């Protein structure tokens, strides 16, 4: 028997609207949550039109463009939400469409997984759903592919619309996670990052101040269809031996200070503490690494424009973007997120929500209360400049890039998310 997908009825309205508006094939992403028990689809979003492209067919066949859109969207999903698969709307029910969908899910999953800093768990669902809709007849063909099996063939799946799917979801919130770590060499980034992610995975999660057994049902004994909010704490014990204790040449060092807000959205039906903890920890890792990657991309773009080199030892301060939340629809308890740099306005956040997720949001709809806007504090600059200089090495912006990525290994220690780069 194939998998069964319970789909928010708003998704049906969205897909029907696309059928009516589109004259050419259109692709998009299906967003929700999969578990060993049930699968939920909460959102769908079309692939943005590629700049300079006028034909929908070009987007359908441009697998890299669809995958890049998926990568950007994946960054905007809090814990508990992920990309479950892809859809295509056209007027062709042939096998060639199934072949296109199969290619898309494998390319999408491959790119998204490169940004994951966790090892897949044994209970992770590896089936990706594909949805084919005939724009004329409205016929739906739903199938799944096992993305861990390169030889996977299509399996039939049920697609069922239901009202209020996410209205009774549980919101899992943790208190801000503080961290501070320094002196990370870019050549050790990948290994350091794995060490840090492992520390998060093995950390102790307290729910409302208590360590709950894995099989505990968080919502046991509570009223159904009532939204519940839990506050969690994540306790981490750093490893005694750090890879950065090994002396190696590198172009700089980095320290990160600040606080992040992490959350996970989960259905309230028979919610196990083990699953909630896993989703929350993954969100912690994902939100930190996403911000660092975004900053690195900014630095790379800046370097390409300036084509400059830095030969003098100096301290530079960069602000990591803050997390901003937005409900997927009016009065919905489930939110997506975006990241706002200090030099951006909220209008740029709403523009990205529209482009990436096809969500029309006003600035008043955004929740900016969870994290402060980062700022450079004079005392921090003085402290950073007082660090004993090491051997001066000639370094290009590529050194900065590698070091910047390594900041994801740190956890924060002030109320603002801040990145420090020291070229030595």
Steps between C-alpha positions, in 0.01 A plus 500: 500500500635843407535806719205726572531879496257714699492836324384840626199606293665836432751306288215378280386858443854611421558223246162561335588866468826409329311274262276788399777757465773301332504449124834317511631219724588613851697326772511556872575362845287318756574593862398327821610221728556127462519251783479124528135536598354776282587748226368857492518751214445854627619713209577504130700764316574539130849529356578869437541609141867500409630839394507525124276195460157533340393140459375288787649194332848641558442504875366143497808369322748716691562259785775714649266800518231297678760355738642844582151624580458200729828580674390857569158388621653235726688776682168674573339201672513472882543168675238241419439629148684382192464458125311177444502496122412678178197558280448574133195644327471431128263343248695179454433180697774305323793311646737776396351722773563232762860481378537879543359485854734214589800700383383806691459328839847345481669827399309696764580258781867481404546878517302547821683221680837668435398772748385259771746471788337195653517130425165357388328301773374145456141619528535779240259463208686468170198512269449818296154566362429611143172648387393526138195714421333523161411866456203418277341196665629573858602133520756434775768232496687462830806278529805470722867420441755378753774761459754276676462239228641615162303223331175591672182470293173686547262375769135607518397724791174645631440876486221612735387858559383595847406829664692638796796263475742738672250674729572262789874469458724534802762773507822387662703800621838515668639788699769693307815294452815689599845422372856623465800332341822632351814424302366272230726443202327472163691186406338321796151632431332183380627287787426769761152541362433128532627505858269789590198340331571179690509699827156636421371151416630351825387797711240456772161651416280614788132561429345740751806434717469120492680222315221291347529133403518453121160331476318768701202650320527876545129555449373204701201593713453838329205621297510421131520774237643741755831660418770429757829684543800353683819669610819294473859527613793337324795411722829435322830370634796599274749229411817500709722472193442747217634462151610863505759417766712366213726774363451557129550788262188701434413845376303619800288421801141562587275541800122511510290656772128532537172317546272313265135408520409149395163331460336193352142442387347161563155338479342446841370150428705249705808724494799320647769686695774328296367633168445852639856511635646384168314767302598773744868408499506491120351849493777628729767364268319610186434861602861563606653342189251679274599843634867428461452373146303813415778719633760302306300549182492875569877503553559308180281738303683797653836346417402445138402865473810641665757246381709622792748335732567555868861486606490677836390352827166651593179432681170506314152481645205352315144462623326173439137545389220469753215255467156637411185285504187521286179289522434286195150649489285730712443371856709190431712377794767376258764744378780506248801726545744725321828663598536877511842665475552818702501718188168360372145614557198281563378569147792292371391214723143512367637510144700182560201327658302579188772390261607181677179379668233693311375643831347847488582654838487852638776632723260488795464124446867440580610392847823687574482468879693175539848634421668837536665680214877442521725794577870550564579591861805713573613277788498199269721680248750591772509145628551360153787738425675400823556144376868412464592500131633183345719451196384734224397313188402638163135417442233564240128526555487128447665469841223714643244281335635179647531653844152648482350160433674367809294733717216253477701289742442756777213558740408863609557719823330840463152606397591577140621271226848626411788372292862600559775437247863555584757478223833399652 
